[in-house]
Amino acid sequence: MRVGIAGVGRMGAAIAAHLIEAGHAVTVWNRAPEKTRPLADAGAKVASSPAELAGEVEAVVTILTNREALAAVYEGPSGLLAGEARGKLFIEMSTVQPHDEVALAEKVRAKGGIFVECPVGGTVGPARQGKLLGVAGAAKEDFARAKPLLDQMCRRVEHVGPVGAGASLKLALNLPLLVYYQALAEAYVLCRHLKLDNKWLMEFLSDTSGGPNVLKNRGPAIAAALDGNDPGTPNFDIDMIRKDLATMLAQAKASGATLPLVEKALSIYDDAANAGWGKRDGAWLPAYWPSRAQR
Ligand SMILES: NC(=O)c1ccc[n+]([C@@H]2O[C@H](COP(=O)([O-])OP(=O)(O)OC[C@H]3O[C@@H](n4cnc5c(N)ncnc54)[C@H](OP(=O)(O)O)[C@@H]3O)[C@@H](O)[C@H]2O)c1
């Protein structure tokens, strides 16, 4: 299939590399053009604008920072919707508020395109391997059209309702993880005087009732951060996490709800960013509070 990826940041690049490997004819575009180079080397065609990309492919995938990025890439003067959209499938995977996806879906449909939102759980590694967890919002027939491609990007994809439903569930599934990083930091404050091996401690906590999946997947990286060592290339950094938490708060506010744990967690992530940790992976966050509490 001819597939375009408009925006090859960390997630977009990993998805593009996977789709090239899966045998698709992939075209890419990115605002900062240097990010397209490794993909061009791997066989992708590079478009000079989102509009050009839309003209060349049957399906477009986007996974961008926020609503402003979506507006620029879809609605800009040489955006996706300035290109040929009729009959084309747009799969939108960014983490944004539901109403942003609903508004975008209307604009895509007005141009004759087919719109499926499918924000994802899982980070760069799973994206590279086609093992994301997708939560799709779409009309039934639109989801059916997107499903074969989604199945190649995701280890599991669930159709959870109309456009907007995926964004709601995506924000919900990220919430416990992002609050958990701070819960783990506070748990560590209570037991660090035991001077246990942190790798062992993460493995042990993963075997307890309060141990989430992230400890199984990222336990060694978190242990490295607690030891003051670099846990590796940042995949989901503290600044991006702050964006997700702020999106959750905005969404709750719109429905008259409050999220006190998220509010508090965001203030701590903000502190960490102010201390210069914003570009560090989230795996560093459990080390942030203990580093402050030591002072
Ligand atoms: N990282 C993760 O583990 C993860 C996991 C699941 C979901 N997500 C979600 O996936 C999305 C992307 O995350 P990421 O980690 O891949 O972020 P990233 O590496 O920072 O990439 C962001 C992409 O958005 C583009 N962009 C931002 N603002 C733009 C604008 N105004 N105009 C045009 N392009 C713009 C960037 O272009 P430039 O390169 O030119 O800046 C880049 O292609 C976010 O919504 C995030 O919440 C991330």
The ligand as an SDF file (V2000), in Angstrom:
LIG
                    3D

 48 52  0  0  0  0  0  0  0  0999 V2000
    6.8750    9.1670   22.7300 N   0  0  0  0  0  0  0  0  0  0  0  0
    6.0280    8.2710   23.1680 C   0  0  0  0  0  0  0  0  0  0  0  0
    6.4130    7.3040   23.8540 O   0  0  0  0  0  0  0  0  0  0  0  0
    4.5630    8.3520   22.8210 C   0  0  0  0  0  0  0  0  0  0  0  0
    3.7650    7.2210   23.0190 C   0  0  0  0  0  0  0  0  0  0  0  0
    2.4140    7.2650   22.6700 C   0  0  0  0  0  0  0  0  0  0  0  0
    1.8860    8.4380   22.1570 C   0  0  0  0  0  0  0  0  0  0  0  0
    2.6920    9.5340   22.0100 N   0  0  0  0  0  0  0  0  0  0  0  0
    2.0810   10.7410   21.4450 C   0  0  0  0  0  0  0  0  0  0  0  0
    2.5100   10.8090   20.0890 O   0  0  0  0  0  0  0  0  0  0  0  0
    2.6630   12.1650   19.6850 C   0  0  0  0  0  0  0  0  0  0  0  0
    4.0860   12.3720   19.1560 C   0  0  0  0  0  0  0  0  0  0  0  0
    5.0050   12.0380   20.1670 O   0  0  0  0  0  0  0  0  0  0  0  0
    6.5840   11.8920   19.8640 P   0  0  0  0  0  0  0  0  0  0  0  0
    7.1810   11.3630   21.1100 O   0  0  0  0  0  0  0  0  0  0  0  0
    6.8090   11.2080   18.5670 O   0  0  0  0  0  0  0  0  0  0  0  0
    6.9670   13.4390   19.7260 O   0  0  0  0  0  0  0  0  0  0  0  0
    8.1870   14.1240   18.9530 P   0  0  0  0  0  0  0  0  0  0  0  0
    9.3230   13.1930   18.7780 O   0  0  0  0  0  0  0  0  0  0  0  0
    8.4410   15.4080   19.6680 O   0  0  0  0  0  0  0  0  0  0  0  0
    7.5620   14.4160   17.5020 O   0  0  0  0  0  0  0  0  0  0  0  0
    6.5530   15.3690   17.3480 C   0  0  0  0  0  0  0  0  0  0  0  0
    6.2340   15.5350   15.8770 C   0  0  0  0  0  0  0  0  0  0  0  0
    5.2750   16.5930   15.7350 O   0  0  0  0  0  0  0  0  0  0  0  0
    5.8080   17.5530   14.8040 C   0  0  0  0  0  0  0  0  0  0  0  0
    5.3180   18.9060   15.1040 N   0  0  0  0  0  0  0  0  0  0  0  0
    5.1980   19.5030   16.3050 C   0  0  0  0  0  0  0  0  0  0  0  0
    4.7120   20.7490   16.1700 N   0  0  0  0  0  0  0  0  0  0  0  0
    4.5370   20.9540   14.8360 C   0  0  0  0  0  0  0  0  0  0  0  0
    4.0570   22.0360   14.0590 C   0  0  0  0  0  0  0  0  0  0  0  0
    3.6330   23.1800   14.6240 N   0  0  0  0  0  0  0  0  0  0  0  0
    4.0210   21.8840   12.7220 N   0  0  0  0  0  0  0  0  0  0  0  0
    4.4160   20.7370   12.1330 C   0  0  0  0  0  0  0  0  0  0  0  0
    4.8740   19.6650   12.8130 N   0  0  0  0  0  0  0  0  0  0  0  0
    4.9230   19.7700   14.1570 C   0  0  0  0  0  0  0  0  0  0  0  0
    7.3040   17.4490   14.9950 C   0  0  0  0  0  0  0  0  0  0  0  0
    7.9790   18.0720   13.9310 O   0  0  0  0  0  0  0  0  0  0  0  0
    9.4960   18.6090   14.1270 P   0  0  0  0  0  0  0  0  0  0  0  0
   10.3490   17.3550   14.1170 O   0  0  0  0  0  0  0  0  0  0  0  0
    9.7290   19.5040   12.9990 O   0  0  0  0  0  0  0  0  0  0  0  0
    9.5380   19.3000   15.4790 O   0  0  0  0  0  0  0  0  0  0  0  0
    7.4580   15.9380   15.0290 C   0  0  0  0  0  0  0  0  0  0  0  0
    7.3260   15.3840   13.7470 O   0  0  0  0  0  0  0  0  0  0  0  0
    2.3070   13.0160   20.9050 C   0  0  0  0  0  0  0  0  0  0  0  0
    0.9580   13.3850   20.8320 O   0  0  0  0  0  0  0  0  0  0  0  0
    2.5340   12.0570   22.0700 C   0  0  0  0  0  0  0  0  0  0  0  0
    1.7640   12.3980   23.2070 O   0  0  0  0  0  0  0  0  0  0  0  0
    4.0140    9.5140   22.3060 C   0  0  0  0  0  0  0  0  0  0  0  0
  1  2  1  0
  2  3  2  0
  2  4  1  0
  4  5  1  0
  4 48  2  0
  5  6  2  0
  6  7  1  0
  7  8  2  0
  8  9  1  0
  8 48  1  0
  9 10  1  0
  9 46  1  0
 10 11  1  0
 11 12  1  0
 11 44  1  0
 12 13  1  0
 13 14  1  0
 14 15  2  0
 14 16  1  0
 14 17  1  0
 17 18  1  0
 18 19  2  0
 18 20  1  0
 18 21  1  0
 21 22  1  0
 22 23  1  0
 23 24  1  0
 23 42  1  0
 24 25  1  0
 25 26  1  0
 25 36  1  0
 26 27  1  0
 26 35  1  0
 27 28  2  0
 28 29  1  0
 29 30  1  0
 29 35  2  0
 30 31  1  0
 30 32  2  0
 32 33  1  0
 33 34  2  0
 34 35  1  0
 36 37  1  0
 36 42  1  0
 37 38  1  0
 38 39  2  0
 38 40  1  0
 38 41  1  0
 42 43  1  0
 44 45  1  0
 44 46  1  0
 46 47  1  0
M  CHG  2   8   1  16  -1
M  END
$$$$
